[in-house]
Amino acid sequence: MFTEALQIEGLSAGYGARTVVHGLSIPAIPPGQLVSLIGPNAAGKTTLLRTIAGLHAGEGSVRLGARELTKLSLADHARLVTYMPQSLPQQVALTVLETVTGALRASPVEGARLSDAEILERAMEVIDRVGITGLAMTQLDRLSGGQRQLASLSQALARGPRVLLLDEPISALDLHFQLRVMKLVHQIARETGMIVLMVLHDLEIAARWSDRVLIFAEGRLAADGAPAEAINSAVLADVYRVAAEVKLVDGRLRIDLDGIL
C-alpha cells in the first residue's frame, strides 16, 4: 500500500518563450485519491501532466513524499510515475499483449524483479481487468481509437506506479467502457494507495468519480476542492464563459447549461 503524498510548488512550464503553466502550487494530494483536472482547451492540463511525468521541462518542485521527482533520472522517475497520453501511435504492428509486456520490461515494477512467466501473467491479469482479453493478440494498428486507449491504459496500470497520469482516458470510449474505466481506476487507487491525476472534459463524470477537482484557466488554478465545492455556477461562468445551474440531484452533481456568456 503506497503511503506518500504528491506535492507541487511553484511549477512553471511552457514552450520556448511562451509560459503555459504559471508558478503552480497544489496542496498535497494524499495517496489513494483520484483527482480530476478540468478546464477549457489550452488551459495547461496536458503540459502539467507531462511535466509531472518528467517528459517536459519545467521549473519548480514536484515531490512524492520526501523525493524530489525533478531530480531523478528518467528511468527512476518512470518507476514511480506513469503517463498515459491521449492516444497511442496508429502505425504500430505489435499486439496488445506485446505492448504491455514490453512496458513491463522497459520500466519494471518498483521493488520487483519479474521472470518472463511472471511478466506474461501480470500483463494478462491487467488486460483482463481492463476488459480487453479478446484483443490481447490483436495488433495496435488494427484497433479503433477507443480500443487503443484501453490498450494504453493496460500498459500504464501494469507498471503499478505510485502516481498515474491519465490524459483524457475516456474520450474515445463508449458508455460501457467509460463506466468500466472510471470504476476500475477508482478501485485501484483505493486498493493500492496509487494517486491518480486525470484530465477529463465531462464535468459530471469528474464530479461523480473524483475525490478532488482541480479547475484550470490559462495555466493557473481557478478552483480546487471536493467536486461539489469546486464546480459551481460562478466558476463555470468565469472559466468556461457559460451560464449554468449546478445542483445536487440524488447525491450527484448535475449541471444544466443555460447559455453562452
Secondary structure, 3 states (H helix, E strand, C coil): CCCCCEEEEEEEEEECCEEEEEEEEEEEECCCCEEEEECCCCCCHHHHHHHHCCCCCEEEEEEECCEEHHHCCHHHHHHHEEEECCCCCCCCCCEHHHHHHHHHHHCCCCCCCCCHHHHHHHHHHHHHHHCCHHHCCCEHHHCCHHHHHHHHHHHHHHCCCCEEEEECCCCCCCHHHHHHHHHHHHHHHHHHCCEEEEECCCHHHHHHHCCEEEEEECCEEEEEECHHHHCCHHHHHHHHCEEEEEEEECCEEEEEEEEEC
